[in-house]
Amino acid sequence: MRMHAIALLISLIVGVFSITTEELDRLKDEDGIIAVTDANYAQISKGLEDYYNVLFITMRSTNDEGVALCKICLDFEDNYRNVVRLFQSQFPDKKVYFFSSDVQETRQIVRDMDLKNVPHAVVYPPKKDGEVYSWAKTPFYKYELVDKEVSNPLHFGSFLGKIMEVEITIPQEFDVQEFLTYFVICTAIFVVLKRVVLPIVGNKGLLFSIVLAFGILLPSIAGFKFTQINGIPFIARDGKGNIMFFSGGTGWQFGIEVVTVSAMYVAMSIVVTLLVYWKKLCKDNDNANVLGSLFCACLMFFFGSYYISCYKIKQPEYPFEF
């Protein structure tokens, strides 16, 4: 009888300090995010069985001039809300709750988690039956907030998707600046080919055959198929968000590395071809012949030196360089 009373008392205490899904649903804002405050922190931080908890800790305070004290916090919050809306619209049945906590309104979370700075974005795995669970002590997955990625929904969406084993579709907005950049570059290349290159080419069929052969050959010898089969991303970034143009070691390469290597092969092939045929092109002008040959030789030296320096990134013990 006494044990039954103790068990009943424990269940009542747990009921007082826990929270239900209905109560949490009522706390959601228009984006489906629950604001954590000192008033509800004790209950919310205990978690719910089988539910992921995604927590964004921020600071929205401003100085006397109205300037945000934590700009990266505001930048990421827009991204956070965008990804949360997309996640909930695409996976409405997924057991997950999204929270945001302003350290000015939740002093207890600062003390419990011993916070020294903001922002932080973490994902807590689902609470298991009978588990002692709290945000302060339960292990979590931490999202690394880097300046270059705070506004990138693909980066944060990919992080959430990997943990929760889903694939979030992030619609891409039309980037006018990027479109204009590619349009201008492609137009310039087309104009140069049409008005400069083609008029001096006698056998246009041969030229197009060479270009086609290079287009087929280079992706094969540069390792494009390797990256395609292994699902390697085109652009990889390091821990600081910087693009990694070359991978470490000769047994692995990124997608952008394939393009870079192909470009080096093409450049060196063009220079060698020019060296061979330059004398025929300038047979009536000795000065142009000499200067052109020297220029092509210097270019070949530069491209060869650059190629070796890139190779040493992948194999630092390579003994030869110039």
C-alpha positions in Angstrom: 0.0 0.0 0.0 2.8 2.4 0.9 4.7 1.6 -2.4 1.5 2.3 -4.3 1.1 5.7 -2.6 4.8 6.5 -3.4 4.3 5.6 -7.1 1.1 7.7 -7.3 2.9 10.6 -5.7 5.8 10.4 -8.2 3.4 10.2 -11.1 1.6 13.3 -9.8 4.9 15.2 -9.5 6.0 14.2 -13.0 2.6 15.3 -14.3 3.0 18.7 -12.7 6.4 19.3 -14.2 5.8 17.8 -17.7 3.9 19.2 -20.6 1.6 17.6 -23.2 1.5 17.9 -26.9 -1.8 19.8 -26.7 -0.2 22.4 -24.5 2.8 22.7 -26.8 0.7 23.1 -29.9 -1.1 26.0 -28.3 2.2 27.8 -27.7 3.2 27.7 -31.4 3.5 31.0 -33.3 2.5 31.5 -36.9 5.7 29.7 -38.1 5.2 26.7 -35.8 8.0 27.8 -33.4 7.5 27.8 -29.6 9.0 30.7 -27.6 10.8 29.5 -24.5 10.7 31.8 -21.4 11.5 31.5 -17.7 7.9 30.7 -17.1 7.7 27.6 -19.3 11.3 26.5 -19.4 11.2 24.0 -16.6 8.3 22.1 -18.2 9.4 22.3 -21.9 13.1 21.4 -21.2 12.0 18.0 -19.9 11.1 16.9 -23.4 8.3 14.6 -24.8 8.7 10.9 -25.5 9.5 10.1 -29.1 9.8 13.8 -30.2 12.8 15.6 -31.5 13.5 19.0 -29.9 15.2 21.6 -32.1 16.3 24.6 -30.1 17.6 28.0 -31.3 19.2 30.1 -28.6 19.5 33.8 -29.6 19.6 37.4 -28.4 17.3 40.0 -30.0 18.4 43.0 -27.9 19.5 46.2 -29.5 21.6 49.1 -28.4 20.4 52.7 -27.8 20.6 53.4 -31.5 18.4 50.4 -32.4 21.3 48.4 -33.8 21.1 44.6 -33.0 23.7 43.5 -30.5 23.9 40.1 -32.3 23.5 40.5 -36.1 24.3 36.9 -36.8 21.4 36.0 -34.5 18.9 38.0 -36.5 20.3 36.7 -39.8 20.0 33.1 -38.8 16.6 33.5 -37.2 15.2 34.4 -40.6 16.8 31.3 -42.0 15.6 29.2 -39.1 12.0 30.3 -39.5 12.1 29.7 -43.2 13.4 26.1 -42.9 11.0 25.4 -40.0 8.0 26.4 -42.2 9.3 24.3 -45.1 9.9 21.3 -42.8 6.5 21.4 -41.2 4.7 21.8 -44.6 6.6 18.8 -46.1 6.6 16.5 -43.1 3.5 17.4 -41.0 3.5 14.0 -39.3 7.1 14.1 -38.2 7.4 14.1 -34.4 9.5 17.2 -33.8 9.0 20.5 -32.0 10.9 23.7 -32.8 11.8 26.2 -30.1 13.5 29.6 -29.8 14.9 31.0 -26.7 16.0 34.6 -26.2 18.7 34.7 -23.4 17.2 38.0 -22.1 13.9 36.2 -21.5 15.2 32.8 -20.4 17.9 33.4 -17.8 17.6 29.9 -16.5 18.8 28.4 -19.7 22.0 30.5 -19.6 22.8 29.1 -16.1 21.8 25.5 -16.8 23.8 25.3 -20.1 26.6 27.6 -18.9 26.3 29.7 -22.1 29.1 32.1 -22.8 28.0 33.3 -26.3 25.1 33.2 -28.8 23.7 32.1 -31.1 23.4 28.3 -30.8 21.3 25.8 -32.8 21.0 22.3 -31.4 18.9 19.2 -32.0 18.0 16.8 -29.2 17.1 13.2 -30.0 13.7 11.9 -29.0 13.2 11.1 -25.3 13.0 7.4 -24.5 10.6 5.8 -22.1 11.8 6.3 -18.5 14.8 8.4 -19.5 15.9 11.2 -17.3 15.8 14.0 -19.9 16.7 17.7 -19.8 18.1 20.2 -22.3 21.0 20.9 -19.8 22.3 17.4 -19.6 21.0 15.3 -22.6 23.5 15.0 -25.5 22.6 16.9 -28.6 23.6 17.5 -32.2 25.1 21.0 -32.6 24.8 23.0 -35.8 27.9 24.9 -36.6 27.0 28.5 -37.3 29.5 30.1 -39.7 29.1 33.6 -41.2 28.9 32.4 -44.8 26.1 29.9 -44.1 23.8 31.6 -41.6 21.4 32.7 -44.4 21.7 29.5 -46.4 18.6 27.4 -46.0 20.2 24.5 -47.9 23.0 24.2 -45.3 20.7 24.2 -42.3 18.0 22.1 -44.0 20.6 19.5 -44.9 21.8 19.3 -41.3 18.2 18.7 -40.1 17.5 16.2 -42.8 20.5 14.0 -42.0 19.6 13.8 -38.3 15.9 13.1 -38.9 16.4 11.0 -42.0 14.3 13.0 -44.3 15.1 15.0 -47.5 13.9 18.6 -47.2 13.2 20.4 -50.5 14.4 23.9 -50.5 13.0 26.1 -53.3 15.6 28.3 -54.8 14.8 31.9 -55.6 15.8 33.3 -59.0 19.1 35.1 -58.5 19.1 37.9 -61.0 22.7 38.8 -60.3 23.9 35.3 -60.9 21.9 35.0 -64.1 23.4 38.2 -65.4 26.9 37.1 -64.6 26.5 33.8 -66.5 24.7 35.5 -69.3 27.4 38.1 -69.8 30.2 35.5 -69.7 28.5 33.1 -72.1 27.6 36.0 -74.5 31.2 37.2 -74.4 32.6 33.7 -75.2 30.0 33.3 -78.0 30.9 36.7 -79.6 34.7 36.0 -79.4 34.2 32.6 -81.0 32.0 33.9 -83.8 33.8 37.1 -84.6 37.4 36.3 -83.7 38.1 32.6 -83.8 35.8 31.3 -86.6 36.9 33.8 -89.2 40.6 32.7 -88.9 39.7 29.0 -88.8 39.9 27.3 -92.2 38.5 23.9 -91.4 35.5 24.6 -89.1 34.4 21.0 -89.2 37.8 19.9 -87.8 37.6 22.5 -85.0 34.2 21.4 -83.9 35.4 17.7 -84.0 38.3 18.6 -81.8 36.1 20.5 -79.3 33.7 17.6 -79.2 36.5 15.1 -78.6 37.9 17.2 -75.8 34.4 17.5 -74.3 34.0 13.7 -74.2 37.6 12.9 -73.2 38.4 15.4 -70.5 35.5 14.5 -68.1 36.6 10.8 -68.3 40.3 11.3 -67.7 39.7 14.0 -65.0 37.6 11.7 -62.8 34.1 13.0 -63.4 32.7 9.5 -63.3 34.3 8.9 -60.0 32.6 11.8 -58.4 29.3 10.9 -60.1 29.3 7.3 -58.9 30.3 8.2 -55.3 27.9 11.0 -55.0 30.6 13.6 -54.2 29.3 17.2 -54.0 30.4 19.7 -56.6 31.5 22.2 -54.0 32.8 21.2 -50.6 33.6 23.6 -47.7 35.8 23.4 -44.7 34.8 24.1 -41.1 35.1 27.8 -41.6 32.8 27.8 -44.7 35.7 28.3 -47.2 35.5 26.4 -50.6 37.9 23.5 -50.8 39.2 23.4 -54.4 41.4 20.3 -53.8 40.9 17.3 -51.5 43.7 15.8 -49.5 45.2 12.6 -50.9 45.2 11.2 -54.5 42.4 8.7 -53.9 39.6 11.3 -53.6 38.5 14.5 -55.4 35.6 17.0 -55.3 33.4 17.9 -58.2 35.0 21.4 -58.6 38.4 19.7 -58.6 37.4 17.8 -61.7 36.6 21.1 -63.5 39.8 22.7 -62.3 42.0 19.7 -63.5 40.1 19.6 -66.8 40.7 23.4 -67.3 44.5 22.9 -66.6 44.7 20.1 -69.2 42.9 22.2 -71.8 45.1 25.2 -71.1 48.3 23.2 -71.4 47.1 21.4 -74.5 46.2 24.7 -76.2 49.6 26.2 -75.4 51.5 23.2 -76.7 49.4 23.3 -79.9 50.1 27.0 -80.3 53.8 26.3 -79.9 53.7 23.7 -82.6 51.7 25.8 -85.1 52.8 29.3 -84.2 55.6 29.4 -86.8 53.2 28.5 -89.6 50.7 31.2 -88.5 53.4 33.8 -88.4 55.7 32.6 -91.2 55.9 36.1 -92.7 56.7 37.9 -89.5 59.9 36.9 -87.6 59.3 39.3 -84.7 55.8 38.0 -84.1 57.1 34.4 -84.4 59.8 35.0 -81.8 57.6 37.0 -79.4 54.7 34.6 -79.7 56.9 31.5 -79.1 58.4 33.1 -76.0 55.0 34.1 -74.7 53.7 30.5 -75.2 56.7 29.1 -73.5 56.2 31.4 -70.5 52.6 30.4 -70.4 53.5 26.7 -70.5 56.0 27.2 -67.7 53.3 29.0 -65.6 50.6 26.4 -66.2 53.1 23.5 -65.5 54.2 25.2 -62.3 50.6 25.8 -61.2 49.7 22.2 -62.0 52.6 20.9 -59.9 51.7 23.2 -57.0 48.1 21.8 -57.1 49.4 18.2 -57.2 51.6 18.9 -54.1 48.4 19.8 -52.2 47.2 16.3 -52.8 50.6 14.6 -52.3 52.9 16.9 -50.2 55.8 14.5 -50.4 56.1 14.8 -54.2 59.8 15.8 -54.6 59.8 17.8 -57.9 58.7 21.3 -58.4 59.7 24.4 -60.4 
